[in-house]
Amino acid sequence: MKCVKITPSILEGEIRIPPSKSISHRAIICGGFSDGISNIENIAFSDDIIATLEGMKSLGIKVKKSEIDSGSGTSKISIKGNEALKLINNQIDCKESGSTLRFFIPMACLIGESITFTGRGKLIERPLDTYYEIFKKQGIQYLNDNKKLPLSVNGILKPGTFEIKGDVSSQFITGLMFVLPILNGDSKIVITTDLESKGYVDLTIDVLDKFSIKIENNNYKEFYIKGNQKYEVNDYRVEGDFSQAAFWTVAGILGDNIKCIGLNVSSLQGDKAILDIVKNMDGDIVINNEFIEVKSSKTKGIVIDASQCPDLVPILATLGSLSVGTTKIINAARLRIKESDRLKAIATELNKLGADIKELEDGLLINGKERLKGGTVDSWNDHRIAMALAIASIKCSEPVIIQNSDSVKKSYPTFWSDFKKLGGRIDEWNMGE
């Protein structure tokens, strides 16, 4: 188990935001379905992205990586795609990546051979009932371990009408959107409840469009998908990740001047909501086409609806804990089935540092304080919890020790080195297994 000890200090400076993990997954898969070679630039090899790349190889897609650029820490990958997937390895290890698992399950149903999905951590028990219902209707065989991984799937997905709840996970919708366009008939996805995380669906439709796949969105209630479409190769550059930029945005408010570069301020990413949320909390933020600059400021508590930006909740809980007044986070029940129960995890660990957070059924009630104390906390093996706790250290009076600190590798493997670049004082060590 790896740990870090953070001696509280002010963070300031300029940081290049890592590429969007969500977009990277999508671009890699679209490249894999395109006949020919697609070059995808600005890829960071987090654990989740590695899981998707290895999964593509298992389905017969060839991937070539360039050397890592020493300046940005990212690489370009060349993908030799093929619409006719060929099974090379009948076991796909999704590690802890929910996106990899839920995106690849429909892809497995194009091949007509048995494929087994494995994983680790909380992914083993992440719900997949949406797919199970589809399998039953279409006669696709599947076998799991009491609704947990490993999951074996064997069958061919057929075009048709797919009814999906909008308040479970948009990943199911995205998974279907990758494969329905290339089936030999038209399909429709019907959303039976209000759709949460619309931004992720928007990203999917946008990336698909860049690879010549068209999906018609009827006000997020129905999605019409013509069959017999063809993916076309594309050279694609992944933009910066607003869910990661959120940590440095809050660090600038709690610390000093931080400039975030590498972002697309016109992005469709749902987590771009961090900009409006910070503004509404009276944070001092300057936004232009070249960068986002955040300055030390006293923020106020507000009500935050997290239904469209659930990944922001851990870092917003940190900001709320150090804002004036009360912050209430609502519509966040889905966070209980992420890499950890994120509502319980962030409330428990920030309270250990001296915060005043009450856990609600679908959110958090946070009474802000001027400073926190510090102490020993645990990431719950969740990358976003680890990073949110690290940013909280800026306003602690004593050191913060974070156990299971290497969980950041899931999405942001260079987080701790970037933290140091901005002036963070960190000691790292390994406590063994």
Order of alpha helices (4+ residues) and beta strands (2+ residues): beta-beta-alpha-beta-alpha-beta-beta-beta-alpha-beta-alpha-beta-beta-beta-alpha-beta-alpha-beta-beta-beta-alpha-beta-alpha-beta-beta-beta-alpha-beta-alpha-beta-beta-beta-alpha-beta-alpha-beta
